[in-house]
Amino acid sequence: MSAEYYYILHDEPAAGSTDLLDPHDPFDNPSEFHSYQCDYGHIVPEIRTSGFRLAQMPGRSERSRIRRYYNIVGGFLAGHFVVTNVLAILMIFGIGLLISMVDQTAVGDLPANYDDLLNDYIDNHSTILLGLSTLVYGLCNVLTAVLGCKATKIPIASLFRTKNLTPLTMIGYICCALLLQTVAGLAATGLTDLFDAAGITLYESDISEVTTVRGIVLSFVYSVIVAPITEELLMRGFVLKNLCRSNQRFGIIMTAFIFGIWHENVAQFLLAFVAGCLFGYMAVKHDSLVPSIICHMVVNLFAELFTVFEDNGLDIALMASELVYFGLVLFGLIWLIKLLLTERFPRATVAQQERGLRITITSPVMLLLLICHIGSTVLFILQASEII
């Protein structure tokens, strides 16, 4: 028997025989959603050979092909990290230079503390950073997702097929997402307060209070439209599809973990990870990004509404939105109980478990990505806590 796979020796199968493995269910796992699964023949071409069966332990060539997909994901996300930061720095520098040139032309000599005044204006009194975030992150998310899908031969149209999604189910998912956001938010607040008492800062908001109409509109555009669509295309599109190639359970959880550490702070990690598990499950079950995009939009919409109403002293509007939110969360609790009783989260067979995390931690590019984001999170905590 080969170390990688084995053949069952037998006579030529009769017409209509089902001796061939299903490339979309090679591990014979009834808990997975087969319509979502990529063709495993891209990893093991021999899968279409009569009598072929996968071994419990993947051989060298199979591990190498799985690792290749994991490294491609890590490589594109690492490239996204570098490009977005470089572009943001260059654009901020360019805008600052342009503003200083205009001011110098208008008033002549600039004051000695002009750089401090300019930085304060950009950081706290303009919508420049919001505009840059919308442009840079939105564009980089889309380009990374599209190029990544092209590199791994995933048609973009296949990410939006949407099967078996009814309006009531969509409402239930939205309410579940709001419930999970509430629970994760309470946990994040408790954890942050606990560490604050020990002199360790886990989270500091990097978003200035927005009170101008232009700033509010731009914040809504970014948070409610640009971020949900482009982040879901990248995370639950390109990343999830590739990490689910051999194990849907691993793919959903690992994508949610990457989505969490992508935010580079502990509080938002909890929110993003919990929501990411639900979003990944919806994408896999319905073979579509549509439900996760809609849920992501609604979650961010309520967060934006609460912020705007509170920052601008709109107490009645805040109270009304909180009542609506509370009602939706209660329905979300009912729907979550229903999901837990009637639905299934993909489980992994023993063979699939050998093709998930164990191969990930031996994928150097993916491992480097995880170390960089986790390291950035730790560095932020140390700096915010004035430990370094």
Summary of the structure (lengths in Angstrom):
residues: 388
radius of gyration: 24.2
end to end distance: 56.7
largest distance: 91.7
contacts: 1209
relative contact order: 0.13
helix: 70%
strand: 2%
